[in-house]
Amino acid sequence: MDQTKMKYAAYRAAGVCVQCGKESTADGRVRCRTCLEYNNQWRKDYIRRAGGKVHRIRKAYEQKMVNEGRCVACSGPLREEDAGYVRCINCREGSTRKRGV
């Protein structure tokens, strides 16, 4: 394991922000509130600067995958039980596990 991964694991285990390494983490997160707010604002500014280009590219990619009958998250094939969804069952279950639903 390289030094960056070791540092990340140590910060995470200690409950310290993995980005700044200074503050304790926000509830159920690996970053502190300050870093979360900074990252959120940076993303908003990035999307604003790109003029919606990021959104258009993502939507075009998703549409291409749907047309090909593939999952938009993992590019795996969509099966019969995935009818009406754009994500396969594995990706749908994985995203609900991450949210804690």
MIZARO-357695 format. One record per atom (N, C-alpha, C): residue in three letters; x, y, z. Coordinates in steps of 0.02 Angstrom, whole numbers, padded with zeros to 5 digits, always signed. Each point is the difference from the previous one (the first is absolute). Example, Ala and Ser with C-alpha at 12.3 -4.5 7.8 and 13.67 -1.06 7.14 Angstrom:
<badrens>
Ala+00660-00284+00390 Ala-00045+00059+00000 Ala+00045+00060+00000 Ser-00018+00053-00036 Ser+00042+00059+00003 Ser-00039+00055+00037 
</badrens>
This chain:
<badrens>
Met+00043-00059+00000 Met-00043+00059+00000 Met+00045+00062+00000 Asp-00017+00046-00044 Asp+00042+00060-00004 Asp-00016+00049+00057 Gln+00040+00051+00006 Gln-00004+00046+00056 Gln-00067+00038+00002 Thr-00026+00019-00058 Thr-00063+00036-00003 Thr-00058-00043+00026 Lys-00002-00062-00021 Lys-00053-00045+00023 Lys+00006-00014+00074 Met+00061-00006+00025 Met+00010-00012+00072 Met-00024+00060+00040 Lys+00017+00060-00024 Lys-00021+00062+00034 Lys-00076+00005+00000 Tyr-00032-00015-00056 Tyr-00073+00002-00006 Tyr-00031-00049+00051 Ala+00026-00061+00002 Ala-00027-00051+00045 Ala+00010+00020+00073 Ala+00056+00030+00016 Ala+00014+00021+00069 Ala-00048+00056+00021 Tyr-00008+00050-00044 Tyr-00046+00055+00015 Tyr-00071-00025+00008 Arg-00020-00044-00045 Arg-00068-00027+00003 Arg-00012-00039+00064 Ala+00048-00042+00019 Ala-00006-00040+00061 Ala-00002+00045+00062 Ala+00036+00056-00002 Ala+00002+00045+00058 Ala-00059+00048+00002 Gly-00042+00001-00053 Gly-00056+00045-00002 Gly+00019+00071-00015 Val+00056+00008-00037 Val+00025+00066-00019 Val-00014+00010-00075 Cys-00014+00060-00020 Cys-00014+00016-00070 Cys+00057-00024-00045 Val-00017-00038-00052 Val+00051-00027-00045 Val+00026+00052-00049 Gln-00034+00056-00005 Gln+00022+00053-00047 Gln+00048+00049+00033 Cys-00020+00027+00058 Cys+00042+00050+00032 Cys+00042-00030+00057 Gly-00024-00054+00030 Gly+00037-00032+00054 Gly+00000+00040+00065 Lys-00045+00050+00005 Lys+00001+00044+00059 Lys-00061-00009+00044 Glu-00059-00003-00030 Glu-00062-00002+00039 Glu-00028-00070+00002 Ser-00046-00011+00048 Ser-00033-00065+00004 Ser-00053-00004-00056 Thr-00017-00061-00018 Thr-00045-00010-00056 Thr-00072+00018+00018 Ala-00039+00016-00052 Ala-00072+00011+00008 Ala-00033-00068+00010 Asp-00060+00000+00025 Asp-00036-00062+00015 Asp-00003-00046-00061 Gly+00028-00060+00007 Gly-00003-00050-00052 Gly+00040+00016-00063 Arg+00045+00047+00004 Arg+00040+00021-00058 Arg+00074-00011+00015 Val+00041+00011-00052 Val+00072-00005+00009 Val+00034+00069-00004 Arg-00041+00052-00012 Arg+00025+00068-00002 Arg-00036+00043+00052 Cys+00032+00054+00020 Cys-00030+00046+00048 Cys-00050+00045-00036 Arg-00040+00036+00039 Arg-00051+00044-00030 Arg+00031+00054-00044 Thr+00056+00027+00021 Thr+00033+00053-00039 Thr+00020-00026-00068 Cys+00031-00058-00003 Cys+00021-00029-00065 Cys-00060-00021-00042 Leu-00053-00026+00032 Leu-00060-00018-00037 Leu-00031+00062-00033 Glu-00004+00054+00038 Glu-00027+00062-00027 Glu+00043+00028-00057 Tyr+00066-00003+00010 Tyr+00046+00024-00052 Tyr-00008-00041-00064 Asn-00002-00067+00007 Asn-00007-00043-00059 Asn-00066+00011-00035 Asn-00053+00009+00039 Asn-00066+00012-00029 Asn+00000+00065-00040 Gln+00029+00053+00028 Gln+00003+00064-00035 Gln+00044-00005-00062 Trp+00055-00036+00005 Trp+00044-00009-00057 Trp-00037-00035-00057 Arg-00038-00053+00015 Arg-00038-00036-00051 Arg-00051+00046-00033 Lys-00036+00040+00041 Lys-00049+00046-00028 Lys+00033+00050-00047 Asp+00057+00028+00022 Asp+00036+00048-00042 Asp+00025-00032-00064 Tyr+00024-00062+00005 Tyr+00026-00036-00059 Tyr-00056-00010-00051 Ile-00057-00022+00023 Ile-00056-00011-00045 Ile-00023+00066-00031 Arg+00000+00053+00040 Arg-00020+00066-00025 Arg+00050+00024-00053 Arg+00065-00010+00013 Arg+00051+00021-00049 Arg-00005-00040-00064 Ala-00017-00064+00006 Ala-00005-00043-00059 Ala-00063+00015-00041 Gly-00044+00041+00028 Gly-00060+00020-00037 Gly-00047-00057-00014 Gly-00004-00047+00044 Gly-00044-00057-00009 Gly+00029-00055-00044 Lys+00061+00009-00024 Lys+00032-00049-00044 Lys+00006-00068+00034 Val+00018+00001+00064 Val+00008-00063+00038 Val-00066-00038+00001 His-00054+00035+00013 His-00066-00031+00002 His-00018-00029-00068 Arg+00011+00038-00054 Arg-00017-00024-00067 Arg+00041-00062-00019 Ile+00064-00001+00018 Ile+00043-00057-00015 Ile-00025-00061+00038 Arg-00015+00008+00064 Arg-00024-00056+00041 Arg-00066-00027-00027 Lys-00046+00044-00018 Lys-00065-00022-00026 Lys+00009-00035-00067 Ala+00045+00024-00043 Ala+00012-00033-00064 Ala+00028-00070+00011 Tyr+00046-00007+00047 Tyr+00029-00065+00016 Tyr-00054-00047+00026 Glu-00042+00024+00046 Glu-00053-00041+00028 Glu-00048-00023-00055 Gln-00018+00045-00045 Gln-00045-00017-00054 Gln+00030-00053-00046 Lys+00065+00006-00014 Lys+00035-00050-00041 Lys-00002-00068+00034 Met+00012-00002+00065 Met+00000-00063+00036 Met-00070-00031+00001 Val-00051+00041+00011 Val-00069-00025+00000 Val-00017-00029-00068 Asn+00019+00035-00053 Asn-00014-00024-00068 Asn+00034-00067-00014 Glu+00058-00010+00030 Glu+00037-00063-00009 Glu-00022-00054+00050 Gly-00046+00017+00046 Gly-00023-00048+00050 Gly+00052-00015+00052 Arg+00038+00052+00020 Arg+00053-00009+00049 Arg-00013+00045+00061 Cys+00027-00021+00057 Cys-00006+00038+00062 Cys+00041+00065-00006 Val-00030+00056+00022 Val+00035+00064-00004 Val+00056+00006+00052 Ala-00001-00042+00052 Ala+00050+00004+00053 Ala+00060-00044-00014 Cys-00012-00063-00020 Cys+00056-00047-00007 Cys+00010-00024-00072 Ser-00043+00020-00045 Ser+00002-00019-00071 Ser-00015-00074-00012 Gly-00023-00034+00052 Gly-00019-00070-00008 Gly-00067-00005-00035 Pro-00017-00060-00024 Pro-00064-00008-00035 Pro-00059+00005+00048 Leu-00054+00029-00026 Leu-00063+00001+00038 Leu-00038-00064-00016 Arg-00026-00032+00051 Arg-00036-00063-00008 Arg-00075+00012+00003 Glu-00039-00054-00006 Glu-00073+00006+00002 Glu-00025+00032+00064 Glu+00030-00019+00057 Glu-00023+00028+00064 Glu+00017+00075+00007 Asp+00040+00026-00046 Asp+00019+00071+00001 Asp-00045+00043-00045 Ala-00053-00030-00028 Ala-00044+00036-00045 Ala-00028+00063+00035 Gly+00004+00056-00033 Gly-00025+00063+00028 Gly+00052+00037+00040 Tyr+00060-00028+00008 Tyr+00054+00032+00038 Tyr+00058+00016-00047 Val+00042+00047+00020 Val+00061+00015-00038 Val+00061-00028+00033 Arg-00008-00027+00061 Arg+00054-00032+00037 Arg-00017-00073+00011 Cys+00051-00043-00001 Cys-00011-00071+00012 Cys-00017-00012+00074 Ile-00023-00059+00016 Ile-00020-00016+00068 Ile+00058+00007+00049 Asn+00060-00019-00021 Asn+00058+00006+00045 Asn+00015+00073+00017 Cys-00003+00044-00049 Cys+00014+00071+00012 Cys-00056+00032+00040 Arg-00062-00020-00013 Arg-00056+00027+00040 Arg+00005-00021+00072 Glu+00015-00063+00012 Glu+00008-00024+00069 Glu+00060+00032+00034 Gly+00054+00009-00037 Gly+00060+00032+00028 Gly-00012+00071+00019 Ser-00038+00038-00040 Ser-00012+00070+00017 Ser-00047+00006+00059 Thr-00047-00047+00009 Thr-00043+00003+00059 Thr+00039-00020+00063 Arg+00048-00045-00006 Arg+00041-00018+00058 Arg+00041+00060+00022 Lys+00027+00037-00048 Lys+00041+00059+00017 Lys-00041+00053+00035 Arg-00063+00008-00020 Arg-00043+00050+00031 Arg-00028-00025+00067 Gly+00005-00065+00012 Gly-00025-00027+00063 Gly-00075-00012-00001 Val-00028-00008-00059 Val-00073-00011-00007 Val-00014-00074+00008 
</badrens>
